[in-house]
Amino acid sequence: MNSLAVVILIIVSSAILVGINLWLLWYTKLIYEISVRIFNVSERLLEETIVVKDETIIIRKDTRVIKNESTRVRELTETNTDLNRLNAAQKQNKKLTGKDRIVIPDEDAAG
């Protein structure tokens, strides 16, 4: 009888160990699947980060172009203002007689 009890005990303990191993295998598979999902999300985030970086570089370049164009527009506006003042002074000069004085607007007073 003792040998039968030992055999039954060995069979039961083996079945329990197989069950534990199967549970550990399932748990390991679950962890692996979660890790793969995390890796895929990380990969997509990296791709999006690269796209955002590229777009940021483009925006910076566009901002520089806009800044340069704004500077150019400001310079042209100042030149146009100076030309308008000169034209106004020339028109006024044509209307003057010998007794009249030529008055050129002072930039500091006009500003």
C-alpha positions in Angstrom: 0.0 0.0 0.0 2.8 2.4 0.8 4.2 2.1 -2.7 0.7 2.8 -4.2 0.4 5.9 -2.0 3.8 7.1 -3.1 3.0 6.5 -6.8 -0.3 8.4 -6.4 1.5 11.2 -4.5 4.1 11.4 -7.3 1.4 11.6 -10.0 -0.6 14.3 -8.1 2.5 16.4 -7.4 3.6 16.0 -11.1 0.1 17.1 -12.2 0.4 20.1 -9.9 3.8 21.0 -11.2 2.6 20.7 -14.9 -0.3 23.0 -14.0 2.1 25.5 -12.5 4.4 25.3 -15.5 1.4 25.8 -17.9 0.2 28.8 -15.8 3.8 30.3 -15.9 4.0 29.7 -19.7 0.6 31.5 -20.2 1.7 34.4 -17.9 5.0 34.6 -19.8 3.1 34.7 -23.2 0.9 37.4 -21.8 3.9 39.5 -20.7 5.5 39.0 -24.2 2.3 40.1 -26.0 2.1 43.2 -23.8 5.8 43.9 -24.5 5.2 43.6 -28.2 2.3 46.1 -28.0 4.4 48.5 -26.0 7.2 48.2 -28.6 4.8 48.9 -31.5 3.4 52.0 -29.7 7.0 53.2 -29.0 7.9 52.6 -32.6 5.0 54.7 -33.8 5.7 57.4 -31.3 9.3 57.5 -32.5 8.1 57.9 -36.1 5.7 60.7 -35.1 8.5 62.4 -33.2 10.7 62.3 -36.3 7.8 63.8 -38.4 7.3 66.5 -35.8 11.0 67.2 -35.7 11.0 67.6 -39.5 8.0 69.8 -39.4 9.6 71.9 -36.7 12.7 72.4 -38.9 10.5 73.4 -41.8 8.6 75.9 -39.6 11.8 77.4 -38.4 13.0 77.8 -42.0 9.7 79.4 -42.9 9.9 81.7 -39.9 13.4 82.8 -41.0 12.0 83.5 -44.5 9.1 85.5 -43.1 11.4 87.4 -40.8 13.7 88.3 -43.8 10.7 89.3 -45.9 9.3 91.4 -43.1 12.7 93.2 -42.8 12.7 93.7 -46.5 9.1 95.1 -46.5 10.0 97.4 -43.6 13.0 98.7 -45.5 10.9 99.2 -48.7 8.3 101.0 -46.6 10.9 103.3 -45.2 12.3 104.0 -48.7 8.8 104.6 -50.0 8.1 107.1 -47.1 11.3 108.9 -47.9 10.4 109.0 -51.6 6.9 110.4 -50.7 8.5 113.1 -48.6 10.9 114.0 -51.4 8.0 114.1 -53.9 6.0 116.3 -51.6 9.0 118.6 -51.2 9.5 118.7 -54.9 5.9 119.6 -55.6 6.0 122.2 -52.9 9.2 123.6 -54.5 7.6 123.9 -57.9 4.8 126.1 -56.3 7.3 128.4 -54.6 8.2 131.8 -55.8 11.6 133.4 -55.2 10.4 134.9 -51.9 9.2 131.5 -50.5 11.3 129.2 -48.3 11.8 125.5 -49.1 10.7 123.5 -46.1 11.7 119.8 -45.9 9.9 117.9 -43.2 12.1 116.9 -40.3 12.1 113.1 -39.7 12.4 113.5 -36.0 9.5 115.9 -35.8 7.3 113.9 -38.2 7.9 110.6 -36.3 
